[in-house]
Amino acid sequence: MLGLAGDNLDLYAVLDLFQKSKTIEAFEKSLNDEKEKINNLDLNLDKKVDFIKVVTEKDSNAYAFRLQVDVTKTETQDVAVILLNKDKDEKVSLQIVGDEELYGKDYVIEPKGNSSVTANPGYKGNDPVTVNVPATTTVVVQSAPIVQYVYSPAYVPYAPPYYYGYYPPWFGFATVMAVGIYRSNNWYHHGGYYGGHYHGGNNNVVINNGSRDQINHYNNSRNTSNTVRNNQDRGSYGNGSIDRSGNRPTASTRESNRQSPSASNRQSPSNRQSPTASNRQSPSTSNRQSPSVSSRQSSSNFSSSSSRSGSMGGGRSMGGGRSMGGGGRRR
């Protein structure tokens, strides 16, 4: 898992659902249908699943279907964009790009038949050899009902009439499920796609010039919500957070950042206590010890002098021996 809000909307499942839908309106309805269990987003943290609306943009034979959530009355957050393009050779490509706030930087998923990188069918080992070949006609994508509909004369552009607080009557405000349960429910959608963070070469997603132009246009016009960004920076959606560069610090990093100032705050009082302790000890020790020592010494001097005087007194009593001697003279 990413540790981001996007963990609650599996884009593999979204792209799978998109290809199976007959119209854009039907796709939007299925995406928000509680029975499908695909949408588990809660960007405003009200413990209710958010409604995702689909906004269509068109440029010649290229379409961009924005998935958006009205987080508040004044804030809209782009979740992802589905890019559908037909080139001059009538070849159709399909990709979904996760928004950076929810999925990190450069999170792209596409059908396997969509890529110009194919596995060597003659290799049977554990590390398949890949060869670069020209992109072939994407039969899977072109045969998708919604692709045929979009590029047919029967296509009618769809504009969602919904906004924050106003949703279709069939939308039931489902309770958000635990992310672990949600992920396990949708994992089976991942089989037919390349995807993830292609930046760094960890998968076989190829971004051609047409798709790159669409992605750049999307990035330049994307909608972001301060509510989502603040919740993300606090780590409210998972075990990680994301900075503006797209790097996600780990939970241990955030924990150490929280502990370091608190530790210094705890140590600073001890620094204040050390001088007070020395101030208390130094005068008390010197004041107590110096007079006690001098008083004890003076008394001992007095004792020694008294003992000497006593011995001198004994000397005088020895003078009494003279009286004893005197008694001898009387004898």
C-alpha atoms as one frame of an Amber mdcrd trajectory, in Angstrom:
protein
   0.000   0.000   0.000   1.037   3.594  -0.617   0.144   4.905   2.819  -1.845
   7.639   1.057  -5.512   8.441   0.477  -5.329   6.657  -2.874  -5.177   3.314
  -1.080  -8.965   3.629  -0.810  -9.540   3.860  -4.562  -7.868   1.108  -6.554
  -7.115   2.550  -9.991  -6.659  -0.927 -11.462 -10.274  -1.643 -10.523 -11.375
   1.775 -11.802  -9.797   1.226 -15.224 -11.292  -2.253 -15.393 -14.727  -0.851
 -14.600 -14.276   1.928 -17.169 -13.659  -0.525 -20.005 -16.696  -2.587 -19.087
 -19.088   0.386 -18.927 -21.252   1.346 -21.913 -21.416   5.109 -21.315 -19.662
   7.724 -19.167 -22.803   8.203 -17.120 -23.037   4.453 -16.506 -19.375   4.417
 -15.492 -19.936   7.201 -12.965 -22.925   5.367 -11.518 -21.098   2.035 -11.223
 -18.060   3.750  -9.713 -20.193   5.111  -6.856 -22.386   2.049  -6.456 -21.907
   0.505  -3.017 -22.410  -2.985  -4.486 -19.309  -2.631  -6.694 -17.094  -1.969
  -3.627 -14.607   0.016  -5.726 -14.982   3.470  -4.187 -13.852   3.683  -0.555
 -12.585   7.289  -0.550 -13.184   9.560   2.418 -11.167  12.706   1.720 -12.944
  14.937   4.249 -12.753  12.278   6.989 -16.473  12.226   7.786 -16.435   8.387
   7.810 -18.692   8.296   4.732 -17.658   7.305   1.211 -17.294  10.353  -1.055
 -19.192  10.753  -4.315 -16.839  10.766  -7.334 -18.058  12.704 -10.355 -16.660
  12.302 -13.876 -15.860  15.462 -15.844 -15.091  15.095 -19.577 -12.562  17.137
 -21.546 -11.983  16.708 -25.297  -9.246  17.803 -27.685  -9.637  16.408 -31.185
  -9.394  12.597 -30.813  -8.047  12.801 -27.253 -10.299  12.572 -24.208  -9.586
  13.186 -20.558 -12.092  11.961 -17.977 -11.378  13.624 -14.636 -12.469  11.868
 -11.472 -13.265  14.554  -8.895 -14.554  14.817  -5.329 -16.177  17.959  -3.927
 -14.532  17.862  -0.512 -16.314  20.978   0.809 -18.657  23.585  -0.659 -15.652
  25.507  -1.959 -12.989  22.812  -2.500 -12.693  20.200  -5.254  -9.980  17.554
  -5.353  -8.939  15.719  -8.512  -8.542  12.027  -7.770  -7.312  10.685 -11.105
  -7.682  11.221 -14.842  -8.426   8.623 -17.518  -6.676   9.436 -20.790  -8.127
   8.038 -24.007  -6.357   8.841 -27.269  -6.572   7.782 -30.917  -3.527   8.500
 -33.059  -3.304   9.155 -36.790  -3.076   5.402 -37.456  -6.395   4.847 -35.638
  -4.638   3.096 -32.753  -6.222   3.699 -29.368  -4.312   4.034 -26.109  -5.794
   4.097 -22.631  -4.177   5.123 -19.352  -5.202   6.288 -15.900  -3.014   8.692
 -13.942  -3.416   9.041 -10.183  -3.311  12.540  -8.752  -0.049  13.341  -6.993
  -1.771  14.289  -3.733  -3.413  10.874  -3.475  -0.993   8.497  -5.224   2.383
  10.210  -5.300   4.246  11.395  -8.354   3.962   9.620 -11.727   1.458   6.906
 -10.809   0.241   5.533 -14.159  -1.663   2.356 -15.060  -2.504   0.988 -18.494
  -3.701  -2.282 -20.053  -0.881  -4.647 -20.950  -1.827  -4.632 -24.626  -1.402
  -0.860 -24.566   2.391  -0.933 -24.265   5.098  -1.204 -26.922   7.166  -3.381
 -24.574   6.200  -7.028 -24.935   7.566 -10.243 -23.468   9.455 -12.676 -25.690
   6.992 -15.585 -26.070   9.816 -18.069 -26.735  11.441 -17.561 -23.332  10.292
 -19.853 -20.531  12.625 -18.876 -17.681  11.965 -16.915 -14.503  13.307 -13.640
 -15.969  11.450 -13.012 -19.249  13.378 -11.212 -21.972  11.693  -8.069 -23.266
  12.039  -6.647 -26.762  11.018  -3.251 -28.101   8.515  -3.545 -30.897   6.182
  -0.990 -32.465   2.922  -0.599 -30.587   0.387  -2.939 -32.088  -3.322  -2.318
 -32.357  -4.728  -2.543 -28.845  -7.552  -4.920 -29.574  -8.581  -5.154 -25.931
  -8.905  -1.390 -25.596 -10.580  -0.808 -28.936 -13.134  -3.519 -28.263 -14.111
  -2.021 -24.897 -17.782  -0.907 -25.006 -17.079   2.577 -23.687 -14.250   3.149
 -26.195 -16.498   2.150 -29.071 -19.190   4.461 -27.714 -16.911   7.481 -27.263
 -15.601   7.231 -30.820 -18.997   6.527 -32.371 -21.468   9.037 -33.870 -23.879
   8.139 -31.059 -21.611   9.677 -28.400 -23.213  12.454 -26.372 -20.938  14.418
 -24.018 -21.874  13.932 -20.383 -21.664  16.672 -17.760 -22.367  15.618 -14.166
 -25.055  17.746 -12.478 -23.861  16.879  -8.973 -22.037  19.000  -6.429 -21.258
  19.057  -2.690 -24.422  18.174  -0.779 -26.406  17.280  -3.898 -26.100  13.703
  -5.109 -28.274  11.206  -7.016 -30.952   9.475  -4.938 -29.341   6.066  -5.404
 -26.109   7.206  -3.726 -26.313   5.720  -0.249 -23.462   7.312   1.733 -21.814
   3.998   2.484 -19.610   3.675   5.553 -15.893   3.485   4.874 -14.471  -0.018
   5.268 -11.042  -0.884   6.652  -8.355  -0.317   4.027  -6.983  -3.850   4.432
 -10.394  -5.379   3.665 -10.877  -2.998   0.745  -7.517  -3.895  -0.802  -8.164
  -7.609  -0.520 -11.559  -7.173  -2.201 -10.041  -5.506  -5.281  -6.679  -7.190
  -5.691  -7.903  -9.487  -8.457  -8.231  -6.486 -10.834  -4.433  -6.100 -11.072
  -3.785  -9.022 -13.403  -4.297  -7.410 -16.798  -2.359  -4.184 -16.355   1.019
  -2.599 -16.075   1.130   0.079 -13.479   2.409   1.893 -10.452   5.133   4.485
 -10.218   6.698   4.191 -13.683   9.216   6.921 -12.804  12.327   4.886 -12.093
  11.620   2.024 -14.496   9.890  -0.383 -12.106   7.264  -1.433 -14.643   6.569
  -1.567 -18.369   4.407   1.527 -18.733   5.432   3.609 -21.744   4.437   7.263
 -21.918   4.215   8.331 -25.547   4.231  11.933 -26.708   0.466  12.189 -26.983
  -0.105  10.889 -23.461   2.685  13.054 -22.081   1.017  16.161 -23.516  -2.274
  15.118 -21.942  -0.608  14.462 -18.587   1.144  17.827 -18.665  -2.136  19.571
 -19.466  -3.809  17.749 -16.601  -1.038  18.640 -14.142  -1.233  22.298 -15.126
  -4.993  22.479 -14.574  -5.579  20.004 -11.748  -7.808  20.836  -8.796  -6.386
  20.483  -5.305  -7.994  20.892  -1.892  -6.354  22.426   1.164  -8.426  20.085
   3.321  -6.981  17.044   1.564  -3.450  18.424   1.681  -3.649  19.199   5.401
  -5.081  15.757   6.171  -2.360  14.181   4.060   0.447  16.122   5.751  -0.851
  14.961   9.136  -0.778  11.362   7.957  -4.536  11.000   8.439  -4.990   8.684
   5.436  -2.316   6.097   6.162   1.145   5.384   7.514   2.921   7.834   5.236
   2.701  11.391   4.060   3.854  13.164   0.977   5.735  16.391   0.448   5.505
  18.588  -2.598   8.459  16.822  -4.283   6.571  13.532  -4.288   8.796  11.831
  -1.704   6.929  10.019   1.039   8.656   9.889   4.430   8.061   6.780   6.460
   6.189   6.574   9.716   9.462   6.143  11.627  10.736   9.408  10.171   7.662
  11.276  11.303   7.879   9.592  14.700  11.485  10.658  15.152  10.546  14.186
  14.136   7.867  14.238  16.782  10.124  12.778  19.460  13.181  14.958  18.938
  11.628  18.270  20.036   9.825  16.648  22.958  13.074  15.138  24.160  14.782
  18.516  24.043  11.858  20.037  25.878  12.231  17.451  28.600  15.957  17.992
  28.892  15.825  21.767  29.074  14.191  21.836  32.575  16.985  19.612  33.858
  19.404  22.222  32.645  17.519  24.743  34.668  17.530  22.439  37.687  21.297
  21.900  37.701  22.197  25.493  38.695  19.448  25.577  41.306  20.720  22.329
  42.750  24.252  23.682  42.882  22.982  26.905  44.371  21.165  24.995  47.033
  23.985  22.619  47.767  26.940  24.936  47.682  25.751  27.440  50.302  24.105
  24.819  52.473  27.183  22.640  52.407  29.613  25.433  53.054  27.396  27.089
  55.620  26.728  23.897  57.445  30.164  22.402  57.254  32.299  25.433  57.965
  30.704  26.439  61.276  30.274  22.841  62.376  33.902  22.095  61.697  35.075
  25.243  63.411  32.704  24.664  66.322  33.838  21.105  66.647  37.437  22.099
  66.469  37.010  24.894  69.019  35.312  22.521  71.435  38.043  19.962  70.929
  40.600  22.642  71.635  38.592  23.496  74.675  38.585  19.822  75.688  42.266
  19.441  75.202  42.966  22.595  77.181  40.639  21.446  79.916  42.308  18.079
  79.996  45.638  19.772  80.217  44.269  21.958  82.974  42.893  18.845  84.627
  46.267  17.220  84.497  47.727  20.317  85.903  45.134  20.097  88.644  46.265
  16.544  89.163  49.727  17.934  89.586  48.499  20.108  92.323  46.827  17.138
  93.928  50.145  15.476  93.768  51.095  18.238  95.996  48.869  16.423  98.390
  51.551  13.824  98.292  53.634  16.276 100.122  51.020  16.073 102.840  51.384
  12.341 102.610  55.046  12.909 102.912  54.408  15.125 105.778  52.729  12.228
 107.464  55.918  10.333 106.950  57.865  12.916 108.793  55.506  12.580 111.734
  56.349   8.952 111.776
